[in-house]
Amino acid sequence: MEAVTDNLGLFVSGYWRSVTICLYALVGSLVWGTVLAVFRVAPVAPLRQFGAGYVLVVRNTPLTVMLFTTAFVLPQLGFNAPFFWLGVLGLILYSSAFVCEAVRAGINAVPTGQSEAARAIGLDFGQSLRSVILPQALRTVVPPLGSVVIAMFKNSAVLGAFGVGGDLFSVSNRLTSAQGYAVAPVLIGVLVGYLAITLPTGALLSVLERRVAIAR
Amino acid sequence: MTRTASSRLVLSTVFLATALMAAACGGDDAATDTASTVVADASAGASDAASEMTDESSAPSEDGPVEFAEGTTMAELAEAGTIRVGTKFDQPGFGLQNLEGVPEGFDVEIAKLIAAGLGIDEENITYTETPSRIREEVLETDQVDVVVATYTINDERKLRITFAGPYYVAGQSLMVRADETRISGPEDLSDTAIRVCSVDGSTPSENIRQYLGAETQLTLFDVYSKCAEALAANQVDVVTTDNVILLGLVAQSEGAFTVVGEPFTEEPYGIGVPLGDVEFCEFINDTLAAAAEDGSYAEAWASTAGEIEGATDPTLPAAEPCS
């Protein structure tokens, strides 16, 4: 295991780099995914169609193709940014489609009577969404959303192949192929690193789930 | 590349399985007709195969004096009549898979020279794709007999495998867009506005760090073609790796890229053999020396990496002691 202990600094910096990517992607995809879900239930037809089209296209696109698009095609169309942000953008765009569907499931799970009651007391679509539907919907989607988030964290390993260097998985590339360490111990180190991201996330999610659970 | 290779493997496995099933079905049909015919057929087939095999195994010894001491790797390989070679499948000029799925390049030619020295025909070489990160592993786990894969000799790697050669000395260089004026050598990379591209986990990517003003200047991909893409789209300013690889990219760019300055490192490419197999290593060094003398080394270069514009013909470097 000296491959790991000798290079602990490298692993730790890779760990924080991955955590940073995950945090940006988490905030971005939750916001954009929720907006998409709202689009899909909106009373405006073009918004519904946009939401449905987005999910249809993005959910059926492989992550690598999405990242290739943001990292190489966007700059050719004149949208240039550092590879870090292009990679994070790709991950957000990809994961939002899944977040959207989870949130939409939550919205659909809110009994119709709730939105009818909201309308009856004079709330418009935005108001009833903000203060009646979404608060209840988001509570029920914690478990499926948790799976989406954890999958996204693991997907962040792919960004290393698109110019976002220094993350946990690219540390293993550096150690095994450039510096000649054996693959197995290095990969175990990487595995522990990812577990140190996903396990606390899972624990947080179950605390959150208990906190916001609707007593029925 | 790996994904294509593995999907091809799956495909060929499926094909093989189908073929076997078809053969089995054919056998069943024949068996219902007359059992005796099938047996006779089978024994005839077997004896055919056997005679073919004896033909093949006796061929090399008629060709030339291939006599090796009992128990050496050379004796084993010559006896088996096959050799397993690890090489790269994505490196223009050195090891690049052609449309038939067979790798071509200088590394592959070097492997053929070694095989010829053992009296093994070209058709009996099995190629395995060995990207940089698994090159030690495949030797340690006996998946290949030799690795010829733009494999830089260094001390860390020598702890795990033994190197024959070197058979070529490359050097790290810089490739820029043809209209670039700021960069003429690695010293210019201390300017933090200059963005540098290389491949994750490669020796050049480690070397270049000492010249950079900041770590954030470095962009790493999994293959060099993405670096070239990023250079063309103005997303990076420099691509760095061994000069021969850069020359391959320059040749593909149709004048958009150029290599600047002289190589600033020495990367002696060696041939990996299992750790401690000194006899095999010495045999390879002797084979290379003989190939340099009779011109087949120069020919191997000229027909592969030597075809890339701007590549200079090498002379065989002096072999390092086997240990």
Interface residues (C-beta under 8 A of the other chain):
Chain A: F72 P75 Q76 N80 F83 G160 A161 F162 G163 G165 G166 S170 N173 R174 T176 S177 A178 Q179 G180 A182 V183
Chain B: P131 S132 R133 I134 E136 E137 N154 E156 R157 L159 R160 C197 D200 G201 S202 T203 S205 E206 E215 L218 T219 L220 F221 D222 K226 E229 A230 A233 N234 Q235
